[in-house]
Amino acid sequence: LIAVVAVLSLLLAALLVVRPGKGLLVAVVVVGLVFAALDAREVLHQANESNTGLLVMALMTGLLHLGVAVVAAAGLRTPSAVATTA
C-alpha cells in the first residue's frame, strides 16, 4: 500500500510539472485529503498501541499530506499560477 501511495504521489507531481491544470489540482487536493484521513486513522491506531515512534511518523505524514492539499487548493484560487489548460 505504501508503494502505491508513493507511486501515485510521484505520478501526480510529475503530471503537475509537465501539464499543469485545474483538473489535476483538484485531483491533488482530493488525494491529499484522502491520504491525510488515512494517516489520521493510523495515528489513532498507533495511539491505541502506545507506539509513540510510529504515531509521530503518521502524524507528520498526515500533516504533510494536508499541506499538499492546502497548497493545491491555493493554486486553484490563483488563476495566474495555473495554465489555462483545464
C-alpha positions as a printed NumPy array, in Angstrom:
array([[  0.   ,   0.   ,   0.   ],
       [  2.852,   2.374,   0.806],
       [  4.416,   1.731,  -2.592],
       [  1.11 ,   2.509,  -4.334],
       [  0.786,   5.766,  -2.385],
       [  4.358,   6.742,  -3.238],
       [  3.951,   5.953,  -6.944],
       [  0.629,   7.816,  -7.131],
       [  2.13 ,  10.837,  -5.375],
       [  5.14 ,  10.932,  -7.689],
       [  2.913,  10.499, -10.739],
       [  0.702,  13.416,  -9.706],
       [  3.75 ,  15.59 ,  -9.026],
       [  5.263,  14.748, -12.426],
       [  1.986,  15.465, -14.2  ],
       [  1.726,  18.849, -12.465],
       [  5.185,  19.763, -13.709],
       [  4.591,  18.558, -17.268],
       [  0.992,  19.597, -17.778],
       [ -0.487,  21.755, -15.021],
       [ -4.216,  22.29 , -14.963],
       [ -7.143,  22.865, -12.667],
       [ -8.453,  19.329, -13.014],
       [ -5.133,  17.93 , -11.918],
       [ -5.017,  20.335,  -8.964],
       [ -8.458,  19.114,  -7.904],
       [ -7.142,  15.536,  -8.065],
       [ -4.174,  16.523,  -5.894],
       [ -6.493,  18.125,  -3.335],
       [ -8.699,  15.027,  -3.189],
       [ -5.788,  12.587,  -2.996],
       [ -4.048,  14.709,  -0.357],
       [ -7.168,  14.794,   1.804],
       [ -7.757,  11.041,   1.426],
       [ -4.153,  10.289,   2.369],
       [ -4.388,  12.702,   5.332],
       [ -7.527,  10.898,   6.533],
       [ -5.776,   7.536,   6.275],
       [ -2.832,   8.96 ,   8.204],
       [ -5.199,  10.248,  10.908],
       [ -6.631,   6.761,  11.252],
       [ -3.119,   5.402,  11.596],
       [ -2.363,   7.985,  14.304],
       [ -5.357,   6.729,  16.284],
       [ -4.299,   3.125,  15.79 ],
       [ -0.746,   3.803,  16.959],
       [ -2.069,   5.747,  19.959],
       [ -4.088,   2.673,  20.96 ],
       [ -0.99 ,   0.523,  20.541],
       [  1.109,   3.009,  22.562],
       [  3.676,   3.135,  19.769],
       [  4.965,   6.679,  20.027],
       [  7.527,   6.464,  17.217],
       [  5.044,   5.34 ,  14.569],
       [  2.437,   7.727,  15.937],
       [  4.781,  10.666,  15.365],
       [  5.659,   9.433,  11.863],
       [  1.986,   9.025,  10.935],
       [  1.181,  12.457,  12.368],
       [  3.969,  14.144,  10.392],
       [  2.981,  12.331,   7.209],
       [ -0.636,  13.355,   7.703],
       [  0.356,  16.981,   8.188],
       [  2.443,  16.859,   5.006],
       [ -0.457,  15.367,   3.041],
       [ -2.753,  18.039,   4.44 ],
       [ -0.201,  20.688,   3.464],
       [ -0.102,  19.387,  -0.097],
       [ -3.893,  19.596,  -0.288],
       [ -3.865,  23.173,   1.033],
       [ -1.18 ,  24.299,  -1.42 ],
       [ -3.022,  22.667,  -4.329],
       [ -6.273,  24.317,  -3.232],
       [ -4.472,  27.666,  -3.1  ],
       [ -3.3  ,  27.024,  -6.654],
       [ -6.93 ,  26.678,  -7.682],
       [ -7.66 ,  30.154,  -6.32 ],
       [ -4.9  ,  31.906,  -8.27 ],
       [ -5.61 ,  31.661, -11.996],
       [ -2.217,  33.097, -12.973],
       [ -0.401,  30.239, -11.233],
       [ -2.135,  27.579, -13.308],
       [ -2.018,  27.156, -17.051],
       [ -5.353,  27.648, -18.785],
       [ -5.437,  24.024, -19.973],
       [ -8.386,  22.761, -17.954]])
